[in-house]
């Protein structure tokens, strides 16, 4: 399976120490199966960092690893009470369990407002889940341990230009 990671720099070898803590699924290297989602995330990071770079790193991954007894994996099919509590606990830095991989919906900016209301006690879990169901969730697969990252095989870096009318240039690692 192809996986994509959007950023302002190309990533050939992910390093967990450079990943932010207190994110949806904890400190991890985040990927998606959706190229457009990764590109959108790269553009968001580009604006936040006021960077000229907008990059999508491409990887191959044998997803049968997710079903191996060698790894601890957490699956979330969609936004549920369990997913919501897991994301909130990770964002607060109080998650209890460590996983090699976690897969499920992304709590993007539009979902985040609902999660924030839930965290503040302004929405019940049921009300938050109902709101989340009407929003289009993106997917993410996080690599949370060094052992998990060994299964990610770098393919190429696709650098998107700053100006949208310029064609996308592909840089292939040899």
C-alpha positions as CSV (number, residue, x, y, z in Angstrom):
1,X,0.0,0.0,0.0
2,X,1.1,3.6,-0.7
3,X,1.3,6.0,2.2
4,X,1.8,9.7,2.1
5,X,3.2,12.2,4.6
6,X,2.8,16.0,4.1
7,X,5.3,18.5,5.4
8,X,7.6,21.3,4.6
9,X,10.6,19.0,4.3
10,X,11.0,15.6,2.6
11,X,11.3,12.7,5.0
12,X,13.2,9.6,3.9
13,X,13.9,8.2,7.3
14,X,11.3,9.3,10.0
15,X,12.6,10.1,13.4
16,X,10.1,9.9,16.3
17,X,12.2,12.3,18.4
18,X,11.3,15.0,15.8
19,X,7.6,14.2,16.0
20,X,5.3,16.3,18.1
21,X,3.9,14.8,21.3
22,X,0.3,15.3,22.4
23,X,-1.3,14.7,18.9
24,X,-4.3,12.5,18.0
25,X,-2.6,9.1,18.4
26,X,0.4,10.3,20.5
27,X,4.0,11.0,19.4
28,X,4.2,9.3,16.1
29,X,5.0,9.6,12.4
30,X,1.7,10.2,10.7
31,X,0.7,9.0,7.2
32,X,-2.4,8.7,5.1
33,X,-3.5,6.6,2.1
34,X,-4.9,9.8,0.5
35,X,-2.4,11.8,-1.5
36,X,-4.7,14.9,-1.6
37,X,-5.0,14.8,2.2
38,X,-1.2,14.7,2.6
39,X,-0.8,17.6,0.1
40,X,-3.4,19.6,2.0
41,X,-1.6,19.0,5.3
42,X,1.7,20.0,3.6
43,X,0.1,23.3,2.5
44,X,-1.2,23.9,6.0
45,X,2.3,23.4,7.5
46,X,3.8,25.6,4.7
47,X,1.5,28.5,5.7
48,X,2.1,28.0,9.5
49,X,5.9,27.9,9.0
50,X,5.9,30.6,6.3
51,X,7.9,28.2,4.3
52,X,8.6,28.1,0.5
53,X,8.4,24.2,0.7
54,X,5.4,22.0,0.3
55,X,6.4,18.4,0.2
56,X,4.8,15.0,0.2
57,X,6.9,12.0,1.1
58,X,5.8,8.7,-0.4
59,X,6.2,5.3,1.2
60,X,5.4,1.7,0.6
61,X,3.9,-0.3,3.4
62,X,2.8,-3.9,3.7
63,X,-0.4,-3.6,5.6
64,X,-0.5,-7.3,6.5
65,X,1.9,-6.2,9.3
66,X,-1.1,-4.6,11.0
67,X,-2.6,-8.1,11.5
68,X,0.7,-9.6,12.8
69,X,0.9,-10.7,16.4
70,X,4.4,-9.1,16.5
71,X,2.9,-5.6,16.9
72,X,0.4,-3.9,19.1
73,X,-2.2,-2.2,16.9
74,X,-5.2,0.0,17.6
75,X,-7.9,0.2,14.9
76,X,-10.6,2.8,14.8
77,X,-13.0,2.4,11.9
78,X,-14.7,5.8,12.5
79,X,-15.3,8.4,15.1
80,X,-16.7,6.6,18.1
81,X,-16.8,7.3,21.9
82,X,-13.6,5.2,22.2
83,X,-11.8,7.1,19.4
84,X,-12.9,10.4,20.9
85,X,-11.6,9.6,24.4
86,X,-8.4,8.2,22.9
87,X,-7.7,11.3,20.9
88,X,-8.5,13.6,23.8
89,X,-6.2,11.6,26.2
90,X,-3.4,11.7,23.6
91,X,-3.8,15.4,23.0
92,X,-3.7,16.0,26.8
93,X,-0.6,13.7,27.1
94,X,-2.3,11.3,29.4
95,X,-2.8,8.2,27.2
96,X,-2.4,5.0,29.1
97,X,-1.3,2.5,26.5
98,X,1.5,2.5,23.9
99,X,0.9,1.0,20.4
100,X,3.1,0.3,17.5
101,X,0.5,1.4,15.0
102,X,-2.8,3.3,15.3
103,X,-5.2,3.8,12.4
104,X,-8.4,5.8,12.2
105,X,-10.0,9.1,11.4
106,X,-8.0,12.4,11.6
107,X,-9.2,15.0,14.1
108,X,-8.6,17.8,11.6
109,X,-9.4,21.5,12.2
110,X,-13.1,21.1,11.4
111,X,-13.3,18.1,13.8
112,X,-11.1,19.8,16.4
113,X,-13.7,22.4,17.2
114,X,-16.1,19.6,18.2
115,X,-13.4,17.8,20.2
116,X,-12.6,21.0,22.0
117,X,-16.3,21.5,23.0
118,X,-16.3,17.9,24.3
119,X,-13.1,18.4,26.2
120,X,-14.5,21.5,27.9
121,X,-17.7,19.7,28.9
122,X,-19.9,21.7,26.6
123,X,-20.9,18.7,24.6
124,X,-21.7,15.2,25.7
125,X,-19.8,12.3,24.0
126,X,-23.0,11.4,22.2
127,X,-23.5,14.9,20.9
128,X,-19.8,15.2,19.8
129,X,-20.0,11.8,17.9
130,X,-23.2,12.9,16.1
131,X,-21.5,16.2,15.0
132,X,-18.4,14.2,13.9
133,X,-20.5,11.8,11.8
134,X,-21.6,14.6,9.5
135,X,-18.1,15.8,8.8
136,X,-15.9,14.0,6.2
137,X,-13.2,12.3,8.2
138,X,-9.8,11.7,6.6
139,X,-7.7,8.6,7.5
140,X,-4.4,8.4,9.2
141,X,-2.0,5.6,10.1
142,X,0.5,6.4,12.8
143,X,3.9,4.7,13.3
144,X,4.4,5.1,17.1
145,X,7.6,3.0,17.7
146,X,11.0,2.5,16.1
147,X,10.0,-1.1,15.4
148,X,6.9,0.0,13.5
149,X,8.9,2.5,11.4
150,X,11.2,-0.4,10.1
151,X,8.2,-1.5,8.0
152,X,8.0,1.8,6.1
153,X,9.9,1.8,2.8
154,X,10.7,5.2,1.3
155,X,9.8,5.6,-2.4
156,X,10.0,9.3,-3.4
157,X,9.5,12.9,-2.5
158,X,7.0,15.0,-4.4
159,X,7.7,18.7,-4.0
160,X,4.7,21.0,-4.7
161,X,5.6,24.5,-5.8
162,X,4.6,27.6,-3.9
163,X,2.6,28.9,-6.8
164,X,-0.3,26.6,-7.9
165,X,0.1,27.3,-11.6
166,X,3.6,25.7,-11.7
167,X,3.6,22.0,-12.5
168,X,4.4,19.6,-9.7
169,X,8.0,18.3,-9.9
170,X,8.8,14.7,-8.8
171,X,12.1,13.9,-7.3
172,X,12.9,10.2,-7.2
173,X,15.5,8.7,-4.9
174,X,18.0,6.5,-6.7
